[in-house]
Amino acid sequence: MVVGGSGFYLKALRMGLWDAPQTSVEYRESVEALSTADLFQQLLPLDEAHAKKVGPADRYRLIRALEIIFLSGKTPTELESQMPKHPDPRFELWGLDRPKDELETRIHARVEQMLSQGWIEETQQL
């Protein structure tokens, strides 16, 4: 599951986003006092597949899943199933794959270069 960062944005660009409702402050306040375990137990009978994908410890995603169900009447699994099965052909994904030892050497050299060019001093000024 892609959950954030660059992977999330690449997936959103190529596959689009679910048609999920906006967040609700009122709903989130109504479940704030519940434990994460309780949230998981509430989601499990409503959308078992999504509950198992999220897991019992991810409070944020459990709340969001329950919020989607409460506001839309649809489960995250239902919404996800409505997504395109194939990526948008306008966006090709290319990647470079380098051997691990080469990457480590390049990263080490880049960090050394940044340090010699005042990286520490720059961060201290920030």
URMO-V290421 format. One record per backbone hydrogen bond with DSSP energy under -0.5 kcal/mol. NH is the residue of the N-H (numbers start at 0). CO is the residue of the C=O. Records with the same first field share a line. If there is no record, write none. Layout:
NH = CO / CO
//
This chain:
2 = 0
6 = 3
7 = 3
8 = 4
9 = 5
10 = 6
11 = 7
12 = 8
13 = 9
14 = 10
15 = 10 / 11
19 = 17
24 = 22
27 = 23
28 = 24
29 = 25
30 = 26
31 = 27
33 = 30
38 = 34
39 = 35
40 = 36
41 = 37
42 = 38
43 = 39
44 = 40
45 = 41 / 42
46 = 42
50 = 46
51 = 47
52 = 48
53 = 49
54 = 50
57 = 54
58 = 56
61 = 57
62 = 58
63 = 59
64 = 60
65 = 61
66 = 62
67 = 63
68 = 64
69 = 65
70 = 66
71 = 67
72 = 67 / 68
73 = 67
78 = 74
79 = 75
80 = 76
81 = 77 / 78
82 = 79
83 = 14
87 = 13
90 = 87
91 = 89
93 = 91
97 = 95
102 = 98
103 = 99
104 = 100
105 = 101
106 = 102
107 = 103
108 = 104
109 = 105
110 = 106
111 = 107
112 = 108
113 = 109
114 = 110
115 = 111
116 = 112
117 = 114
118 = 113
121 = 117
122 = 118
123 = 119
124 = 120
125 = 121
//
